[in-house]
Amino acid sequence: MPDFLYNGKAYYNPVEFAMDRLGGTWKMPILWRLKDRVHRYSELKKSIAHISDKMLITQLRELEADGFIRREVFAVVPPKTEYSITDKGRLAIPIVETIRNFGIQLMALEGIDIDDYK
């Protein structure tokens, strides 16, 4: 398979390209939460255990820059920011769901309690 360049970075296959956009610890959980409804920043922060403000902001900015989510800022006091999934982001949801289900299966095989994930 031929190499290709995108935004100055060389990629060797489509999986690498996709994982560069959605891989890591936090991007898929963010998209999963946005699949059903709009969330404010504070709602996302509360719903994702162990994520720091810096990391959440970084991941949201990357997802927005890649076109997976939309950020809307309302000029009110105090400031209000809402995040929603885009059509491009919705394309990733079946993949996220498949990976999530596979993770649950692996957890069950290893004897990890999966009741909270069903």
C-alpha positions, 0 to 999 in steps of 0.5 A: 500500500502506498504511503501518503501525506496529510497535513505534512505527516506521512501515513502508511495505511488507512488504519494509522490515519484513522487512529491518529484522528480517533485514537488515544484514551479520551477521543472515543469516550467524548464522541460516545457521550456526544452521540445522543445529545449536546453537552456543555463543557462541565457536563463532559468533565463530570461524566469522564472520570480522571480526565484533566481540564487540560486534556479535555480541552486539548481533545475537544480542540483536536476533535473540532479541528478534525471536524468530528464535533462542533463547538458553539459559544453563547455570549451570556454571563457566565459564558456557555459553551456547548459541544455536539457531534457532526455528521462526520463524527457520527460516522465514527460511532459504529466503530466506537461501539464495536471497539467498546463491545470488544473491550467488554468481551475482553473484560468478561474473559479476564473475569472483570465485572462488566455490569456497569458497562452493559 
